């Protein structure tokens, strides 16, 4: 199975800050990577797919990059609604696997 | 608008069975793969199982293989998950999720989830 490791596990930031979350795959997954946002008590929401493609309706302050084994999600200017938990997911092969999550908290 | 609505969760004893359903609307159901993803209380996301649009291909996580069965009825726009030999560690919110495209599994749309609690 492909293991996905996110860092950091949690991060504190302020509105307006730029934040970067990293996801590392245990083997190369080309660009088959997605990012999700999850708020407490809610289902996850797809933000980015195929490493860098923005899902329809997602603000452009979210961006993704990387290839192979190393990927990043960047939020360019944090807004109040961005404080949530973020997960990466590999879609390269079964079983599809997620990172352990990064909790983004208000400083 | 795409909508997914899960049902069938509840409290069950270890070793018991449960069948989850997910009703879909707002898209051509038979054209998309569908999945079940679960989340144990306070934990991360775990993909459980997936099925192709036609229902001809299925895949499972090792943790549920041989115990869970995914199926779909395209005439009823409904996805199912039959869960047998349930264990305490199967306790989780179970989400159904639609593939973004017919060829790659990104979870584009999710239901609200249904809670399965396995406890004596």
Interface residues (C-beta under 8 A of the other chain):
Chain A: X1 X32 X34 X36 X38 X43 X44 X45 X46 X49 X50 X55 X87 X89 X91 X94 X95 X96 X97 X98 X99 X100 X101
Chain B: X35 X44 X45 X46 X47 X50 X59 X60 X61 X62 X95 X100 X104 X105 X106 X107 X108 X109 X110 X111 X112 X113
